[in-house]
Amino acid sequence: MSPPGKHIMSCFVMYAPYHLAEGDWDTEREALGDTVQATLEEFFPGFGALVEHREVVTPLDIERLVGLSEGNIFAGELFESQLFLNRPAPGWNQYRTPIRGYYQCGSGTHPGGCVTGGPGRLAAQLLLGDRARSA
């Protein structure tokens, strides 16, 4: 992916707002990239001079490309009001759905996204328990 002697860096910035106080993401995209790059430069002097190409992906881009509402890869904010019994929504936190045999286990369910596998494991345990009881 990169030529010999070169490297690729991916920088994930949490909590970029979907709605901006001024402007929009199509016009402010590069300003976000500049801010992130300048922040990295503070901790790693000379960093900016090493960058030959960058791609800035905004929450709006994620929504457009992948279809995630407001570009939120965690299917909801990781705030207290959207965690535990409120994930993905109050009354729908036990992985079961109204459709028999259909369980939800994505990043919108407890304990949330990232690469923990927690939602899938918890949903699978519930499913296996349900199957054992119905057998």
N, CA, C and O atoms as a GROMACS GRO file, in nm:
protein
  540
    1MET      N    1   0.080  -0.119   0.000
    1MET     CA    2   0.000   0.000   0.000
    1MET      C    3   0.085   0.126   0.000
    1MET      O    4   0.038   0.232  -0.042
    2SER      N    5   0.207   0.116   0.046
    2SER     CA    6   0.294   0.233   0.042
    2SER      C    7   0.427   0.192  -0.021
    2SER      O    8   0.468   0.077  -0.009
    3PRO      N    9   0.494   0.285  -0.087
    3PRO     CA   10   0.622   0.252  -0.149
    3PRO      C   11   0.729   0.223  -0.044
    3PRO      O   12   0.713   0.262   0.072
    4PRO      N   13   0.836   0.156  -0.083
    4PRO     CA   14   0.944   0.127   0.012
    4PRO      C   15   0.992   0.254   0.082
    4PRO      O   16   1.011   0.358   0.018
    5GLY      N   17   1.012   0.244   0.211
    5GLY     CA   18   1.059   0.358   0.290
    5GLY      C   19   0.950   0.455   0.330
    5GLY      O   20   0.977   0.553   0.400
    6LYS      N   21   0.829   0.430   0.288
    6LYS     CA   22   0.715   0.516   0.323
    6LYS      C   23   0.619   0.438   0.411
    6LYS      O   24   0.628   0.316   0.420
    7HIS      N   25   0.528   0.508   0.475
    7HIS     CA   26   0.436   0.444   0.568
    7HIS      C   27   0.297   0.504   0.554
    7HIS      O   28   0.279   0.613   0.500
    8ILE      N   29   0.199   0.430   0.603
    8ILE     CA   30   0.061   0.479   0.605
    8ILE      C   31   0.021   0.495   0.750
    8ILE      O   32   0.050   0.409   0.834
    9MET      N   33  -0.045   0.603   0.779
    9MET     CA   34  -0.095   0.629   0.914
    9MET      C   35  -0.244   0.657   0.905
    9MET      O   36  -0.289   0.734   0.821
   10SER      N   37  -0.318   0.594   0.991
   10SER     CA   38  -0.461   0.621   1.001
   10SER      C   39  -0.486   0.684   1.137
   10SER      O   40  -0.442   0.633   1.240
   11CYS      N   41  -0.555   0.795   1.136
   11CYS     CA   42  -0.581   0.868   1.260
   11CYS      C   43  -0.732   0.881   1.276
   11CYS      O   44  -0.798   0.946   1.195
   12PHE      N   45  -0.786   0.820   1.380
   12PHE     CA   46  -0.929   0.825   1.406
   12PHE      C   47  -0.956   0.930   1.512
   12PHE      O   48  -0.899   0.926   1.620
   13VAL      N   49  -1.043   1.024   1.480
   13VAL     CA   50  -1.076   1.132   1.572
   13VAL      C   51  -1.216   1.109   1.625
   13VAL      O   52  -1.312   1.104   1.548
   14MET      N   53  -1.229   1.094   1.755
   14MET     CA   54  -1.359   1.070   1.816
   14MET      C   55  -1.436   1.201   1.831
   14MET      O   56  -1.378   1.308   1.851
   15TYR      N   57  -1.565   1.188   1.822
   15TYR     CA   58  -1.658   1.295   1.857
   15TYR      C   59  -1.652   1.419   1.769
   15TYR      O   60  -1.668   1.530   1.818
   16ALA      N   61  -1.631   1.401   1.642
   16ALA     CA   62  -1.648   1.514   1.550
   16ALA      C   63  -1.799   1.534   1.536
   16ALA      O   64  -1.871   1.439   1.506
   17PRO      N   65  -1.847   1.654   1.556
   17PRO     CA   66  -1.992   1.676   1.552
   17PRO      C   67  -2.047   1.660   1.411
   17PRO      O   68  -1.979   1.689   1.313
   18TYR      N   69  -2.169   1.614   1.402
   18TYR     CA   70  -2.235   1.603   1.272
   18TYR      C   71  -2.282   1.741   1.226
   18TYR      O   72  -2.266   1.778   1.109
   19HIS      N   73  -2.340   1.817   1.318
   19HIS     CA   74  -2.387   1.952   1.287
   19HIS      C   75  -2.282   2.052   1.335
   19HIS      O   76  -2.247   2.054   1.453
   20LEU      N   77  -2.233   2.133   1.245
   20LEU     CA   78  -2.131   2.232   1.279
   20LEU      C   79  -2.197   2.364   1.318
   20LEU      O   80  -2.304   2.398   1.267
   21ALA      N   81  -2.134   2.438   1.408
   21ALA     CA   82  -2.186   2.568   1.449
   21ALA      C   83  -2.187   2.665   1.331
   21ALA      O   84  -2.277   2.748   1.317
   22GLU      N   85  -2.085   2.654   1.247
   22GLU     CA   86  -2.075   2.738   1.128
   22GLU      C   87  -2.028   2.654   1.011
   22GLU      O   88  -1.943   2.566   1.028
   23GLY      N   89  -2.081   2.679   0.894
   23GLY     CA   90  -2.039   2.607   0.775
   23GLY      C   91  -2.096   2.466   0.770
   23GLY      O   92  -2.187   2.431   0.845
   24ASP      N   93  -2.039   2.387   0.678
   24ASP     CA   94  -2.080   2.248   0.665
   24ASP      C   95  -1.955   2.164   0.638
   24ASP      O   96  -1.848   2.217   0.610
   25TRP      N   97  -1.972   2.032   0.646
   25TRP     CA   98  -1.855   1.946   0.633
   25TRP      C   99  -1.791   1.951   0.495
   25TRP      O  100  -1.670   1.933   0.483
   26ASP      N  101  -1.869   1.976   0.393
   26ASP     CA  102  -1.808   1.982   0.260
   26ASP      C  103  -1.711   2.099   0.248
   26ASP      O  104  -1.615   2.091   0.172
   27THR      N  105  -1.736   2.208   0.322
   27THR     CA  106  -1.645   2.322   0.316
   27THR      C  107  -1.543   2.322   0.430
   27THR      O  108  -1.438   2.385   0.418
   28GLU      N  109  -1.571   2.252   0.538
   28GLU     CA  110  -1.482   2.254   0.655
   28GLU      C  111  -1.393   2.130   0.667
   28GLU      O  112  -1.314   2.120   0.762
   29ARG      N  113  -1.404   2.038   0.574
   29ARG     CA  114  -1.328   1.913   0.577
   29ARG      C  115  -1.178   1.936   0.596
   29ARG      O  116  -1.117   1.879   0.687
   30GLU      N  117  -1.119   2.018   0.512
   30GLU     CA  118  -0.974   2.039   0.518
   30GLU      C  119  -0.932   2.112   0.646
   30GLU      O  120  -0.822   2.092   0.695
   31ALA      N  121  -1.021   2.198   0.699
   31ALA     CA  122  -0.990   2.265   0.825
   31ALA      C  123  -0.978   2.163   0.938
   31ALA      O  124  -0.892   2.177   1.025
   32LEU      N  125  -1.063   2.061   0.936
   32LEU     CA  126  -1.051   1.955   1.036
   32LEU      C  127  -0.917   1.882   1.019
   32LEU      O  128  -0.847   1.858   1.117
   33GLY      N  129  -0.883   1.849   0.896
   33GLY     CA  130  -0.754   1.784   0.871
   33GLY      C  131  -0.637   1.869   0.917
   33GLY      O  132  -0.542   1.817   0.975
   34ASP      N  133  -0.645   2.000   0.892
   34ASP     CA  134  -0.538   2.091   0.936
   34ASP      C  135  -0.526   2.093   1.088
   34ASP      O  136  -0.416   2.093   1.142
   35THR      N  137  -0.641   2.095   1.156
   35THR     CA  138  -0.640   2.098   1.303
   35THR      C  139  -0.579   1.970   1.360
   35THR      O  140  -0.497   1.975   1.452
   36VAL      N  141  -0.619   1.857   1.306
   36VAL     CA  142  -0.565   1.728   1.354
   36VAL      C  143  -0.416   1.722   1.325
   36VAL      O  144  -0.338   1.682   1.412
   37GLN      N  145  -0.376   1.761   1.207
   37GLN     CA  146  -0.234   1.756   1.172
   37GLN      C  147  -0.152   1.851   1.259
   37GLN      O  148  -0.042   1.816   1.301
   38ALA      N  149  -0.204   1.969   1.288
   38ALA     CA  150  -0.133   2.064   1.374
   38ALA      C  151  -0.123   2.011   1.517
   38ALA      O  152  -0.022   2.032   1.584
   39THR      N  153  -0.227   1.945   1.563
   39THR     CA  154  -0.223   1.887   1.698
   39THR      C  155  -0.117   1.779   1.706
   39THR      O  156  -0.041   1.775   1.802
   40LEU      N  157  -0.111   1.693   1.606
   40LEU     CA  158  -0.006   1.590   1.604
   40LEU      C  159   0.132   1.652   1.597
   40LEU      O  160   0.227   1.603   1.659
   41GLU      N  161   0.145   1.760   1.523
   41GLU     CA  162   0.273   1.832   1.510
   41GLU      C  163   0.322   1.882   1.646
   41GLU      O  164   0.442   1.884   1.671
   42GLU      N  165   0.230   1.921   1.733
   42GLU     CA  166   0.269   1.968   1.867
   42GLU      C  167   0.340   1.858   1.946
   42GLU      O  168   0.433   1.886   2.022
   43PHE      N  169   0.298   1.736   1.928
   43PHE     CA  170   0.356   1.624   2.002
   43PHE      C  171   0.470   1.556   1.927
   43PHE      O  172   0.558   1.495   1.988
   44PHE      N  173   0.468   1.567   1.793
   44PHE     CA  174   0.570   1.505   1.709
   44PHE      C  175   0.622   1.608   1.610
   44PHE      O  176   0.583   1.609   1.494
   45PRO      N  177   0.714   1.696   1.657
   45PRO     CA  178   0.766   1.801   1.568
   45PRO      C  179   0.821   1.742   1.438
   45PRO      O  180   0.893   1.642   1.440
   46GLY      N  181   0.786   1.804   1.328
   46GLY     CA  182   0.829   1.757   1.197
   46GLY      C  183   0.727   1.664   1.131
   46GLY      O  184   0.745   1.626   1.016
   47PHE      N  185   0.623   1.629   1.203
   47PHE     CA  186   0.522   1.538   1.150
   47PHE      C  187   0.462   1.589   1.019
   47PHE      O  188   0.452   1.515   0.922
   48GLY      N  189   0.422   1.716   1.019
   48GLY     CA  190   0.356   1.773   0.901
   48GLY      C  191   0.438   1.761   0.774
   48GLY      O  192   0.382   1.738   0.667
   49ALA      N  193   0.568   1.775   0.785
   49ALA     CA  194   0.655   1.768   0.668
   49ALA      C  195   0.660   1.627   0.610
   49ALA      O  196   0.698   1.608   0.494
   50LEU      N  197   0.624   1.528   0.689
   50LEU     CA  198   0.626   1.389   0.643
   50LEU      C  199   0.500   1.350   0.565
   50LEU      O  200   0.500   1.251   0.492
   51VAL      N  201   0.396   1.428   0.579
   51VAL     CA  202   0.268   1.394   0.517
   51VAL      C  203   0.272   1.429   0.368
   51VAL      O  204   0.288   1.545   0.331
   52GLU      N  205   0.256   1.328   0.284
   52GLU     CA  206   0.254   1.349   0.139
   52GLU      C  207   0.112   1.350   0.084
   52GLU      O  208   0.086   1.409  -0.021
   53HIS      N  209   0.022   1.285   0.153
   53HIS     CA  210  -0.117   1.279   0.111
   53HIS      C  211  -0.202   1.251   0.234
   53HIS      O  212  -0.160   1.181   0.325
   54ARG      N  213  -0.321   1.306   0.235
   54ARG     CA  214  -0.414   1.275   0.343
   54ARG      C  215  -0.555   1.273   0.287
   54ARG      O  216  -0.587   1.340   0.188
   55GLU      N  217  -0.637   1.196   0.352
   55GLU     CA  218  -0.778   1.191   0.318
   55GLU      C  219  -0.855   1.217   0.447
   55GLU      O  220  -0.838   1.145   0.546
   56VAL      N  221  -0.937   1.318   0.447
   56VAL     CA  222  -1.017   1.354   0.564
   56VAL      C  223  -1.159   1.304   0.540
   56VAL      O  224  -1.225   1.344   0.444
   57VAL      N  225  -1.204   1.216   0.628
   57VAL     CA  226  -1.339   1.160   0.617
   57VAL      C  227  -1.421   1.216   0.734
   57VAL      O  228  -1.387   1.197   0.850
   58THR      N  229  -1.528   1.284   0.700
   58THR     CA  230  -1.612   1.350   0.801
   58THR      C  231  -1.732   1.262   0.837
   58THR      O  232  -1.759   1.164   0.768
   59PRO      N  233  -1.803   1.297   0.943
   59PRO     CA  234  -1.925   1.222   0.974
   59PRO      C  235  -2.024   1.222   0.856
   59PRO      O  236  -2.092   1.122   0.833
   60LEU      N  237  -2.031   1.332   0.783
   60LEU     CA  238  -2.120   1.337   0.667
   60LEU      C  239  -2.076   1.239   0.559
   60LEU      O  240  -2.160   1.175   0.496
   61ASP      N  241  -1.946   1.227   0.538
   61ASP     CA  242  -1.895   1.130   0.440
   61ASP      C  243  -1.932   0.988   0.480
   61ASP      O  244  -1.974   0.908   0.396
   62ILE      N  245  -1.917   0.957   0.608
   62ILE     CA  246  -1.951   0.822   0.656
   62ILE      C  247  -2.099   0.795   0.634
   62ILE      O  248  -2.137   0.686   0.592
   63GLU      N  249  -2.182   0.893   0.663
   63GLU     CA  250  -2.325   0.876   0.641
   63GLU      C  251  -2.354   0.853   0.492
   63GLU      O  252  -2.433   0.766   0.457
   64ARG      N  253  -2.291   0.931   0.408
   64ARG     CA  254  -2.314   0.918   0.263
   64ARG      C  255  -2.263   0.783   0.208
   64ARG      O  256  -2.332   0.718   0.130
   65LEU      N  257  -2.144   0.743   0.250
   65LEU     CA  258  -2.082   0.624   0.194
   65LEU      C  259  -2.134   0.494   0.254
   65LEU      O  260  -2.151   0.395   0.182
   66VAL      N  261  -2.160   0.493   0.384
   66VAL     CA  262  -2.193   0.368   0.452
   66VAL      C  263  -2.339   0.364   0.498
   66VAL      O  264  -2.394   0.257   0.522
   67GLY      N  265  -2.400   0.482   0.510
   67GLY     CA  266  -2.539   0.487   0.551
   67GLY      C  267  -2.561   0.490   0.701
   67GLY      O  268  -2.674   0.475   0.747
   68LEU      N  269  -2.455   0.511   0.779
   68LEU     CA  270  -2.470   0.521   0.924
   68LEU      C  271  -2.523   0.658   0.960
   68LEU      O  272  -2.465   0.760   0.922
   69SER      N  273  -2.632   0.662   1.033
   69SER     CA  274  -2.695   0.789   1.070
   69SER      C  275  -2.595   0.883   1.136
   69SER      O  276  -2.527   0.846   1.232
   70GLU      N  277  -2.588   1.002   1.084
   70GLU     CA  278  -2.497   1.106   1.132
   70GLU      C  279  -2.352   1.061   1.137
   70GLU      O  280  -2.270   1.119   1.209
   71GLY      N  281  -2.319   0.957   1.060
   71GLY     CA  282  -2.181   0.911   1.051
   71GLY      C  283  -2.129   0.850   1.179
   71GLY      O  284  -2.008   0.844   1.200
   72ASN      N  285  -2.219   0.806   1.264
   72ASN     CA  286  -2.179   0.754   1.394
   72ASN      C  287  -2.153   0.604   1.386
   72ASN      O  288  -2.246   0.525   1.374
   73ILE      N  289  -2.026   0.566   1.393
   73ILE     CA  290  -1.990   0.424   1.378
   73ILE      C  291  -2.031   0.341   1.499
   73ILE      O  292  -2.028   0.218   1.492
   74PHE      N  293  -2.069   0.405   1.608
   74PHE     CA  294  -2.110   0.331   1.727
   74PHE      C  295  -2.262   0.319   1.739
   74PHE      O  296  -2.313   0.272   1.841
   75ALA      N  297  -2.334   0.361   1.635
   75ALA     CA  298  -2.481   0.352   1.633
   75ALA      C  299  -2.541   0.414   1.758
   75ALA      O  300  -2.625   0.352   1.824
   76GLY      N  301  -2.500   0.532   1.789
   76GLY     CA  302  -2.546   0.603   1.908
   76GLY      C  303  -2.425   0.651   1.986
   76GLY      O  304  -2.316   0.594   1.974
   77GLU      N  305  -2.443   0.752   2.062
   77GLU     CA  306  -2.331   0.807   2.139
   77GLU      C  307  -2.302   0.719   2.260
   77GLU      O  308  -2.390   0.651   2.313
   78LEU      N  309  -2.179   0.721   2.301
   78LEU     CA  310  -2.139   0.645   2.420
   78LEU      C  311  -2.153   0.732   2.544
   78LEU      O  312  -2.059   0.751   2.621
   79PHE      N  313  -2.274   0.786   2.560
   79PHE     CA  314  -2.308   0.868   2.676
   79PHE      C  315  -2.396   0.785   2.768
   79PHE      O  316  -2.458   0.688   2.724
   80GLU      N  317  -2.401   0.823   2.894
   80GLU     CA  318  -2.481   0.749   2.991
   80GLU      C  319  -2.626   0.730   2.946
   80GLU      O  320  -2.685   0.624   2.968
   81SER      N  321  -2.681   0.832   2.883
   81SER     CA  322  -2.821   0.824   2.840
   81SER      C  323  -2.842   0.723   2.727
   81SER      O  324  -2.956   0.689   2.696
   82GLN      N  325  -2.734   0.676   2.664
   82GLN     CA  326  -2.746   0.580   2.555
   82GLN      C  327  -2.668   0.452   2.582
   82GLN      O  328  -2.628   0.382   2.489
   83LEU      N  329  -2.646   0.422   2.708
   83LEU     CA  330  -2.574   0.300   2.744
   83LEU      C  331  -2.663   0.208   2.828
   83LEU      O  332  -2.774   0.245   2.867
   84PHE      N  333  -2.613   0.091   2.855
   84PHE     CA  334  -2.677  -0.008   2.942
   84PHE      C  335  -2.820  -0.037   2.899
   84PHE      O  336  -2.842  -0.081   2.786
   85LEU      N  337  -2.918  -0.012   2.985
   85LEU     CA  338  -3.056  -0.046   2.955
   85LEU      C  339  -3.116   0.039   2.844
   85LEU      O  340  -3.224   0.008   2.794
   86ASN      N  341  -3.047   0.144   2.806
   86ASN     CA  342  -3.098   0.233   2.701
   86ASN      C  343  -3.038   0.203   2.564
   86ASN      O  344  -3.058   0.280   2.470
   87ARG      N  345  -2.965   0.094   2.550
   87ARG     CA  346  -2.898   0.063   2.424
   87ARG      C  347  -2.958  -0.060   2.361
   87ARG      O  348  -2.952  -0.165   2.425
   88PRO      N  349  -3.014  -0.057   2.243
   88PRO     CA  350  -3.016   0.056   2.151
   88PRO      C  351  -3.126   0.157   2.182
   88PRO      O  352  -3.118   0.271   2.137
   89ALA      N  353  -3.227   0.117   2.258
   89ALA     CA  354  -3.334   0.209   2.298
   89ALA      C  355  -3.403   0.149   2.420
   89ALA      O  356  -3.403   0.027   2.437
   90PRO      N  357  -3.460   0.232   2.505
   90PRO     CA  358  -3.530   0.178   2.623
   90PRO      C  359  -3.634   0.073   2.580
   90PRO      O  360  -3.714   0.096   2.490
   91GLY      N  361  -3.631  -0.041   2.648
   91GLY     CA  362  -3.723  -0.149   2.618
   91GLY      C  363  -3.674  -0.247   2.513
   91GLY      O  364  -3.738  -0.349   2.489
   92TRP      N  365  -3.562  -0.218   2.450
   92TRP     CA  366  -3.509  -0.305   2.345
   92TRP      C  367  -3.365  -0.346   2.374
   92TRP      O  368  -3.285  -0.363   2.282
   93ASN      N  369  -3.333  -0.363   2.500
   93ASN     CA  370  -3.193  -0.385   2.537
   93ASN      C  371  -3.155  -0.531   2.558
   93ASN      O  372  -3.043  -0.557   2.601
   94GLN      N  373  -3.241  -0.625   2.530
   94GLN     CA  374  -3.208  -0.765   2.559
   94GLN      C  375  -3.181  -0.849   2.435
   94GLN      O  376  -3.192  -0.972   2.441
   95TYR      N  377  -3.145  -0.787   2.324
   95TYR     CA  378  -3.102  -0.854   2.201
   95TYR      C  379  -3.215  -0.921   2.125
   95TYR      O  380  -3.204  -0.939   2.003
   96ARG      N  381  -3.324  -0.958   2.191
   96ARG     CA  382  -3.439  -1.016   2.120
   96ARG      C  383  -3.512  -0.906   2.045
   96ARG      O  384  -3.509  -0.789   2.083
   97THR      N  385  -3.578  -0.944   1.938
   97THR     CA  386  -3.663  -0.852   1.863
   97THR      C  387  -3.803  -0.912   1.857
   97THR      O  388  -3.823  -1.027   1.898
   98PRO      N  389  -3.900  -0.837   1.808
   98PRO     CA  390  -4.035  -0.892   1.797
   98PRO      C  391  -4.044  -1.007   1.696
   98PRO      O  392  -4.143  -1.081   1.695
   99ILE      N  393  -3.944  -1.023   1.612
   99ILE     CA  394  -3.942  -1.131   1.513
   99ILE      C  395  -3.879  -1.254   1.576
   99ILE      O  396  -3.761  -1.253   1.613
  100ARG      N  397  -3.956  -1.360   1.589
  100ARG     CA  398  -3.907  -1.481   1.655
  100ARG      C  399  -3.779  -1.532   1.588
  100ARG      O  400  -3.772  -1.545   1.466
  101GLY      N  401  -3.680  -1.561   1.669
  101GLY     CA  402  -3.553  -1.612   1.620
  101GLY      C  403  -3.459  -1.507   1.564
  101GLY      O  404  -3.350  -1.540   1.518
  102TYR      N  405  -3.500  -1.380   1.568
  102TYR     CA  406  -3.415  -1.272   1.516
  102TYR      C  407  -3.362  -1.191   1.633
  102TYR      O  408  -3.438  -1.132   1.709
  103TYR      N  409  -3.230  -1.189   1.647
  103TYR     CA  410  -3.164  -1.120   1.756
  103TYR      C  411  -3.077  -1.009   1.699
  103TYR      O  412  -3.022  -1.023   1.590
  104GLN      N  413  -3.064  -0.900   1.772
  104GLN     CA  414  -2.978  -0.791   1.730
  104GLN      C  415  -2.849  -0.795   1.811
  104GLN      O  416  -2.851  -0.824   1.931
  105CYS      N  417  -2.737  -0.766   1.745
  105CYS     CA  418  -2.610  -0.773   1.818
  105CYS      C  419  -2.504  -0.678   1.762
  105CYS      O  420  -2.385  -0.702   1.780
  106GLY      N  421  -2.545  -0.572   1.696
  106GLY     CA  422  -2.450  -0.479   1.639
  106GLY      C  423  -2.398  -0.378   1.739
  106GLY      O  424  -2.423  -0.388   1.859
  107SER      N  425  -2.324  -0.281   1.688
  107SER     CA  426  -2.262  -0.181   1.776
  107SER      C  427  -2.366  -0.094   1.846
  107SER      O  428  -2.333  -0.024   1.942
  108GLY      N  429  -2.490  -0.096   1.800
  108GLY     CA  430  -2.595  -0.020   1.866
  108GLY      C  431  -2.650  -0.087   1.990
  108GLY      O  432  -2.730  -0.028   2.062
  109THR      N  433  -2.608  -0.210   2.017
  109THR     CA  434  -2.655  -0.281   2.135
  109THR      C  435  -2.549  -0.277   2.245
  109THR      O  436  -2.433  -0.244   2.220
  110HIS      N  437  -2.590  -0.310   2.366
  110HIS     CA  438  -2.498  -0.311   2.480
  110HIS      C  439  -2.391  -0.417   2.459
  110HIS      O  440  -2.426  -0.527   2.415
  111PRO      N  441  -2.267  -0.396   2.487
  111PRO     CA  442  -2.205  -0.280   2.550
  111PRO      C  443  -2.154  -0.175   2.453
  111PRO      O  444  -2.079  -0.087   2.494
  112GLY      N  445  -2.191  -0.182   2.329
  112GLY     CA  446  -2.152  -0.080   2.233
  112GLY      C  447  -2.052  -0.131   2.132
  112GLY      O  448  -2.015  -0.249   2.132
  113GLY      N  449  -2.009  -0.040   2.045
  113GLY     CA  450  -1.922  -0.076   1.934
  113GLY      C  451  -1.778  -0.100   1.973
  113GLY      O  452  -1.749  -0.141   2.085
  114CYS      N  453  -1.690  -0.074   1.883
  114CYS     CA  454  -1.547  -0.102   1.890
  114CYS      C  455  -1.524  -0.246   1.848
  114CYS      O  456  -1.607  -0.304   1.778
  115VAL      N  457  -1.415  -0.304   1.888
  115VAL     CA  458  -1.380  -0.438   1.842
  115VAL      C  459  -1.383  -0.537   1.957
  115VAL      O  460  -1.304  -0.632   1.960
  116THR      N  461  -1.472  -0.516   2.051
  116THR     CA  462  -1.476  -0.603   2.169
  116THR      C  463  -1.546  -0.734   2.141
  116THR      O  464  -1.514  -0.836   2.203
  117GLY      N  465  -1.642  -0.734   2.050
  117GLY     CA  466  -1.722  -0.854   2.026
  117GLY      C  467  -1.827  -0.874   2.132
  117GLY      O  468  -1.901  -0.973   2.128
  118GLY      N  469  -1.835  -0.782   2.228
  118GLY     CA  470  -1.929  -0.795   2.338
  118GLY      C  471  -2.074  -0.810   2.297
  118GLY      O  472  -2.142  -0.900   2.347
  119PRO      N  473  -2.125  -0.726   2.207
  119PRO     CA  474  -2.265  -0.741   2.168
  119PRO      C  475  -2.296  -0.879   2.108
  119PRO      O  476  -2.399  -0.938   2.140
  120GLY      N  477  -2.208  -0.928   2.024
  120GLY     CA  478  -2.229  -1.059   1.963
  120GLY      C  479  -2.224  -1.171   2.064
  120GLY      O  480  -2.306  -1.263   2.059
  121ARG      N  481  -2.129  -1.165   2.154
  121ARG     CA  482  -2.117  -1.270   2.257
  121ARG      C  483  -2.240  -1.273   2.347
  121ARG      O  484  -2.295  -1.380   2.374
  122LEU      N  485  -2.283  -1.156   2.393
  122LEU     CA  486  -2.398  -1.152   2.482
  122LEU      C  487  -2.526  -1.196   2.410
  122LEU      O  488  -2.609  -1.267   2.468
  123ALA      N  489  -2.541  -1.155   2.285
  123ALA     CA  490  -2.659  -1.198   2.208
  123ALA      C  491  -2.656  -1.349   2.184
  123ALA      O  492  -2.759  -1.415   2.193
  124ALA      N  493  -2.538  -1.402   2.154
  124ALA     CA  494  -2.526  -1.547   2.131
  124ALA      C  495  -2.559  -1.625   2.257
  124ALA      O  496  -2.626  -1.728   2.250
  125GLN      N  497  -2.514  -1.578   2.372
  125GLN     CA  498  -2.545  -1.646   2.498
  125GLN      C  499  -2.696  -1.646   2.521
  125GLN      O  500  -2.752  -1.748   2.562
  126LEU      N  501  -2.762  -1.535   2.495
  126LEU     CA  502  -2.906  -1.527   2.512
  126LEU      C  503  -2.977  -1.620   2.414
  126LEU      O  504  -3.068  -1.693   2.453
  127LEU      N  505  -2.936  -1.620   2.290
  127LEU     CA  506  -2.994  -1.707   2.189
  127LEU      C  507  -2.980  -1.854   2.228
  127LEU      O  508  -3.076  -1.930   2.219
  128LEU      N  509  -2.860  -1.893   2.270
  128LEU     CA  510  -2.839  -2.034   2.310
  128LEU      C  511  -2.925  -2.071   2.430
  128LEU      O  512  -2.976  -2.182   2.437
  129GLY      N  513  -2.940  -1.979   2.523
  129GLY     CA  514  -3.027  -2.004   2.637
  129GLY      C  515  -3.171  -2.018   2.595
  129GLY      O  516  -3.242  -2.105   2.646
  130ASP      N  517  -3.216  -1.933   2.503
  130ASP     CA  518  -3.353  -1.941   2.451
  130ASP      C  519  -3.376  -2.073   2.380
  130ASP      O  520  -3.481  -2.136   2.397
  131ARG      N  521  -3.279  -2.116   2.301
  131ARG     CA  522  -3.293  -2.244   2.229
  131ARG      C  523  -3.298  -2.361   2.325
  131ARG      O  524  -3.376  -2.454   2.306
  132ALA      N  525  -3.217  -2.357   2.429
  132ALA     CA  526  -3.217  -2.467   2.528
  132ALA      C  527  -3.351  -2.474   2.600
  132ALA      O  528  -3.400  -2.584   2.627
  133ARG      N  529  -3.410  -2.359   2.630
  133ARG     CA  530  -3.540  -2.359   2.699
  133ARG      C  531  -3.653  -2.407   2.610
  133ARG      O  532  -3.750  -2.465   2.658
  134SER      N  533  -3.641  -2.382   2.478
  134SER     CA  534  -3.750  -2.420   2.387
  134SER      C  535  -3.735  -2.564   2.337
  134SER      O  536  -3.825  -2.615   2.271
  135ALA      N  537  -3.624  -2.628   2.366
  135ALA     CA  538  -3.601  -2.766   2.318
  135ALA      C  539  -3.672  -2.868   2.406
  135ALA      O  540  -3.664  -2.988   2.380
   0.00000   0.00000   0.00000
